[in-house]
Amino acid sequence: MTNIIAGLIGLALLLGYLGILVWSVNSLPFTLIAAVSVAILLYDFYLSALKRNGLNRR
């Protein structure tokens, strides 16, 4: 459970940091790169959270 909480805190901090960067840079290529990176990050966190809790259905 502590891994999930720590992961959520890390996700929140990274999303806040990238949000500030995307807002200040205001460039479409950078925004797309940040969005793809966040999507991959969220997917990995989702898989890791399920696997650690034994909820993996595959």
WONORVEN-V972147 format. One record per helix or strand. SS is the DSSP state (A for helix, B for strand). FROM is the first residue (numbers start at 1). LEN is the number of residues. If there is no record, write none. Layout:
{{SS & FROM & LEN} {SS & FROM & LEN}}
This chain:
{{A & 2 & 24} {A & 28 & 25}}
